[in-house]
Amino acid sequence: MGPIRLPRPVAVAVGGGGVLGAAHVGAGYALEERGFVPDLIVGTSVGALTGAIAAAHPDDAAPWLDQVWSRLRRRDVFPLGYPSSRASVFADRGLRRLIARAGLPERIEQLPIPFTAVAMDLASGDPVLLDHGDLESALLASAAIPGVLPPVVRDGRTLVDGGVVAYVPVLAAWQAGAASVLALSIGPESSPLPASVPHRRAGAIAARAGVLMFRHQIERDLLEVSRHIPTVVLPNGIEAWPAPWDLGQTRRLITTAAGAAGRFLDRLDIDGPGLYRATTQATEVER
């Protein structure tokens, strides 16, 4: 185990993934155990909340995140019993309480590590980089799954989940001035997919199409950024993913991701721009 050598400034780009974001905690443990502290953090959706907590607690982010995720229940994010509005199925009261318990400052500028949350402008479809101002509204906007959680009006714009346009925000990290980037990508959309077409059931077909949509977006952005700077994708080692609403497997996700990311980082050797990610045998570099 040695120091992680990457060109500075180095950014961590924390992707979306809902409850699967527990795997981010495992990656955080692997990075902290190797003495790594990023120069900036960019997060999308659940990755924005994870990233903000990491930016607020640079010396012990993983234990903070572990505490948050270990106590998390589905009703904390998607509370039942509250009347929904025309704009969403669920209210955002649970998410607001979760943010309030996370030990965060009021404004983004007060975070010890520079931080950006990525949302999408619902009028134009453009990504919106929230790197200053009120932190709570930035996190609510970045996590506002369209139709599920309410949009956020901020500075005259109606904002929703940034994962629609930047599921893993490596482009935003590069645009923010990063000389290298560590990407934390989770979920089946970032793993090898079976070539077979799913059974002809509506849910299976829709799920497959959604995974492919996000997968193409992730690959496009990774390849673009890796042409300019070293772009490292941390593996999570998870082969069997729980259902999107299943929080009963949080400990397994954290432990598995910590081991996989740690083994990968110990083999990592950076040699200029390129896409560095794990195969079944070794670290693969694509240029």
C-alpha positions as CSV (number, residue, x, y, z in Angstrom):
1,M,0.0,0.0,0.0
2,G,1.5,3.3,-1.1
3,P,0.5,6.9,-1.9
4,I,-1.7,7.5,-4.9
5,R,0.3,9.4,-7.5
6,L,-1.8,11.5,-9.8
7,P,-1.2,14.9,-11.5
8,R,-2.6,17.7,-9.4
9,P,-5.1,19.2,-9.1
10,V,-6.9,15.8,-8.9
11,A,-10.7,15.6,-8.8
12,V,-13.0,12.9,-7.6
13,A,-16.2,12.6,-9.8
14,V,-18.9,10.8,-7.8
15,G,-21.7,9.4,-10.0
16,G,-25.3,8.7,-9.4
17,G,-27.0,5.4,-8.5
18,G,-29.5,5.9,-5.7
19,V,-29.2,3.4,-2.9
20,L,-26.4,1.7,-4.7
21,G,-24.3,4.8,-3.7
22,A,-23.3,2.8,-0.6
23,A,-20.5,1.5,-2.7
24,H,-19.0,5.0,-2.8
25,V,-18.3,4.6,0.9
26,G,-16.1,1.5,0.3
27,A,-14.1,3.5,-2.3
28,G,-13.7,6.3,0.2
29,Y,-12.2,3.9,2.7
30,A,-9.8,2.6,0.1
31,L,-8.7,6.1,-0.8
32,E,-8.3,7.3,2.8
33,E,-6.3,4.3,3.8
34,R,-3.8,5.3,1.2
35,G,-3.6,8.9,2.4
36,F,-5.5,10.4,-0.5
37,V,-7.2,13.8,-0.2
38,P,-8.7,15.3,-3.4
39,D,-8.3,18.9,-4.6
40,L,-11.9,19.1,-5.7
41,I,-15.0,17.0,-5.7
42,V,-17.8,16.9,-8.3
43,G,-21.0,14.9,-7.6
44,T,-24.2,14.0,-9.4
45,S,-27.5,12.9,-7.7
46,V,-26.6,10.7,-4.7
47,G,-23.0,11.3,-5.6
48,A,-23.6,15.0,-4.8
49,L,-24.6,14.2,-1.3
50,T,-21.7,11.8,-0.9
51,G,-19.3,14.3,-2.4
52,A,-20.5,17.1,-0.2
53,I,-20.0,15.0,3.0
54,A,-16.6,14.1,1.8
55,A,-15.8,17.7,1.1
56,A,-17.0,18.7,4.6
57,H,-14.9,16.0,6.4
58,P,-11.7,15.6,4.4
59,D,-9.8,13.8,7.1
60,D,-12.5,11.2,8.0
61,A,-15.1,11.3,5.2
62,A,-15.5,7.5,5.0
63,P,-16.6,7.0,8.6
64,W,-19.0,9.9,8.3
65,L,-20.5,8.4,5.1
66,D,-20.6,4.9,6.7
67,Q,-22.6,6.3,9.6
68,V,-25.0,8.1,7.2
69,W,-25.5,5.0,5.0
70,S,-25.7,2.5,7.8
71,R,-28.6,4.3,9.4
72,L,-30.4,5.1,6.1
73,R,-33.9,3.7,5.5
74,R,-36.0,3.9,2.4
75,R,-38.5,6.2,4.1
76,D,-35.7,8.7,4.9
77,V,-35.5,9.5,1.1
78,F,-38.9,8.4,-0.1
79,P,-41.2,9.1,2.9
80,L,-44.7,7.7,2.7
81,G,-47.7,9.5,4.3
82,Y,-47.0,12.9,2.8
83,P,-49.2,14.2,0.0
84,S,-47.5,14.3,-3.4
85,S,-47.7,17.3,-5.6
86,R,-48.4,17.5,-9.3
87,A,-44.6,17.8,-9.8
88,S,-43.5,14.6,-8.0
89,V,-44.6,11.4,-6.4
90,F,-42.7,12.0,-3.2
91,A,-42.0,15.2,-1.2
92,D,-38.4,16.0,-0.4
93,R,-38.9,16.3,3.4
94,G,-36.9,13.1,4.0
95,L,-34.0,14.2,1.9
96,R,-33.9,17.6,3.7
97,R,-33.7,15.8,7.0
98,L,-30.9,13.6,5.7
99,I,-28.9,16.6,4.5
100,A,-29.5,18.4,7.9
101,R,-28.0,15.4,9.8
102,A,-24.9,15.2,7.6
103,G,-22.8,17.9,9.3
104,L,-22.7,20.3,6.4
105,P,-22.3,24.1,6.3
106,E,-24.9,26.3,4.8
107,R,-23.0,27.4,1.8
108,I,-20.9,25.6,-0.8
109,E,-18.0,28.0,-0.3
110,Q,-17.7,27.0,3.3
111,L,-16.7,23.4,2.5
112,P,-13.0,22.7,3.1
113,I,-12.6,21.1,-0.3
114,P,-13.9,22.9,-3.4
115,F,-17.2,21.2,-4.4
116,T,-19.6,21.2,-7.4
117,A,-23.0,19.6,-7.6
118,V,-24.3,18.9,-11.1
119,A,-28.0,19.4,-12.0
120,M,-29.9,19.7,-15.2
121,D,-31.9,22.8,-16.4
122,L,-35.3,21.4,-17.2
123,A,-36.0,24.1,-19.7
124,S,-32.8,23.8,-21.9
125,G,-31.5,20.4,-20.9
126,D,-28.1,21.9,-20.2
127,P,-26.0,20.7,-17.3
128,V,-25.8,23.2,-14.5
129,L,-22.7,23.3,-12.3
130,L,-23.5,24.5,-8.7
131,D,-20.3,25.5,-7.1
132,H,-21.4,28.4,-4.9
133,G,-24.3,29.6,-2.8
134,D,-26.8,27.6,-0.8
135,L,-25.7,24.0,-0.3
136,E,-29.0,22.4,0.6
137,S,-30.8,23.6,-2.6
138,A,-27.8,22.5,-4.7
139,L,-28.0,18.9,-3.3
140,L,-31.8,18.8,-3.6
141,A,-31.6,19.9,-7.2
142,S,-28.9,17.4,-8.1
143,A,-30.9,14.6,-6.6
144,A,-34.3,15.6,-7.9
145,I,-35.2,12.5,-9.9
146,P,-37.7,13.7,-12.5
147,G,-41.2,12.9,-11.5
148,V,-40.1,11.2,-8.3
149,L,-38.7,14.1,-6.2
150,P,-39.7,17.8,-6.8
151,P,-37.7,20.1,-9.1
152,V,-35.8,22.9,-7.4
153,V,-36.1,26.5,-8.6
154,R,-32.7,28.2,-8.1
155,D,-31.6,31.5,-9.6
156,G,-34.6,31.5,-11.9
157,R,-34.0,28.1,-13.3
158,T,-36.0,24.9,-12.7
159,L,-33.4,22.1,-11.9
160,V,-33.6,18.4,-11.8
161,D,-31.3,15.4,-11.3
162,G,-28.0,15.9,-13.0
163,G,-27.7,12.2,-13.8
164,V,-29.9,12.8,-16.8
165,V,-27.0,14.6,-18.5
166,A,-23.9,13.7,-16.4
167,Y,-24.4,10.4,-14.6
168,V,-20.7,10.3,-13.8
169,P,-19.5,14.0,-13.9
170,V,-16.0,13.6,-15.3
171,L,-16.6,16.3,-17.9
172,A,-17.5,18.8,-15.2
173,A,-14.4,17.8,-13.2
174,W,-12.2,18.4,-16.2
175,Q,-13.9,21.7,-17.0
176,A,-13.3,22.8,-13.4
177,G,-9.6,22.5,-14.0
178,A,-8.7,19.0,-12.9
179,A,-5.3,17.7,-14.2
180,S,-6.5,14.1,-13.4
181,V,-9.8,12.6,-12.2
182,L,-10.9,9.6,-10.2
183,A,-14.3,8.4,-11.2
184,L,-16.6,6.6,-8.8
185,S,-19.1,4.9,-11.0
186,I,-21.6,2.4,-9.6
187,G,-24.4,0.1,-10.7
188,P,-25.1,-2.3,-13.5
189,E,-24.7,0.5,-16.1
190,S,-21.0,0.7,-15.3
191,S,-20.4,-3.1,-15.4
192,P,-20.2,-5.6,-18.4
193,L,-23.7,-6.4,-19.6
194,P,-25.0,-9.7,-20.8
195,A,-25.4,-9.8,-24.6
196,S,-28.8,-11.5,-24.4
197,V,-32.0,-9.6,-24.9
198,P,-34.2,-9.7,-21.7
199,H,-37.5,-11.5,-21.6
200,R,-40.3,-9.7,-23.4
201,R,-41.7,-8.1,-20.3
202,A,-42.3,-4.4,-20.1
203,G,-40.3,-3.9,-16.9
204,A,-37.3,-5.9,-18.1
205,I,-37.2,-4.1,-21.5
206,A,-37.5,-0.6,-19.9
207,A,-34.7,-1.5,-17.4
208,R,-32.4,-2.8,-20.1
209,A,-33.0,0.4,-22.2
210,G,-32.3,2.6,-19.2
211,V,-29.0,0.8,-18.4
212,L,-27.9,1.1,-22.0
213,M,-28.7,4.8,-22.1
214,F,-26.7,5.6,-19.0
215,R,-23.9,3.3,-20.1
216,H,-23.4,5.0,-23.5
217,Q,-23.4,8.4,-21.8
218,I,-20.8,7.3,-19.2
219,E,-18.5,5.8,-21.8
220,R,-18.8,8.9,-24.1
221,D,-17.8,11.2,-21.3
222,L,-15.0,9.0,-20.0
223,L,-13.4,8.6,-23.4
224,E,-13.6,12.4,-24.1
225,V,-11.9,13.4,-20.8
226,S,-9.3,10.6,-21.0
227,R,-8.0,12.1,-24.2
228,H,-6.8,15.1,-22.2
229,I,-6.0,13.9,-18.7
230,P,-5.5,10.7,-16.7
231,T,-9.0,9.3,-16.0
232,V,-9.2,6.5,-13.4
233,V,-12.3,4.5,-12.9
234,L,-12.4,2.8,-9.5
235,P,-13.9,-0.7,-9.6
236,N,-16.4,-1.8,-7.0
237,G,-16.2,-5.5,-7.4
238,I,-19.9,-6.0,-7.0
239,E,-21.5,-8.6,-9.3
240,A,-24.9,-9.0,-7.7
241,W,-26.7,-5.6,-7.3
242,P,-29.6,-5.2,-5.0
243,A,-32.9,-3.7,-6.1
244,P,-32.9,0.1,-6.3
245,W,-35.0,0.4,-3.1
246,D,-33.1,-2.3,-1.1
247,L,-31.1,-0.8,1.7
248,G,-30.6,-4.1,3.5
249,Q,-27.3,-4.8,1.7
250,T,-25.4,-1.6,2.5
251,R,-22.7,-3.4,4.5
252,R,-22.0,-5.8,1.7
253,L,-21.7,-3.0,-0.9
254,I,-19.3,-1.0,1.3
255,T,-17.0,-4.0,2.2
256,T,-16.9,-5.3,-1.4
257,A,-16.2,-1.9,-2.9
258,A,-13.4,-1.2,-0.4
259,G,-11.6,-4.4,-1.2
260,A,-11.9,-4.0,-5.0
261,A,-10.9,-0.4,-5.1
262,G,-8.0,-0.9,-2.7
263,R,-6.5,-3.8,-4.8
264,F,-6.8,-1.7,-7.9
265,L,-5.2,1.4,-6.4
266,D,-2.2,-0.7,-5.2
267,R,-1.5,-1.7,-8.8
268,L,-2.3,1.7,-10.4
269,D,0.6,3.2,-12.4
270,I,-0.2,6.4,-14.2
271,D,1.6,7.2,-17.4
272,G,0.0,10.2,-19.1
273,P,-3.5,10.8,-20.3
274,G,-5.7,7.8,-20.8
275,L,-8.5,5.7,-19.3
276,Y,-7.3,3.6,-16.5
277,R,-9.7,0.9,-15.3
278,A,-9.8,-2.7,-14.1
279,T,-10.3,-5.8,-16.2
280,T,-10.6,-9.3,-14.7
281,Q,-6.8,-9.6,-14.7
282,A,-5.1,-6.2,-14.5
283,T,-5.4,-2.5,-14.9
284,E,-6.3,-1.7,-18.5
285,V,-5.2,1.6,-20.1
286,E,-7.1,2.9,-23.1
287,R,-5.6,5.7,-25.2
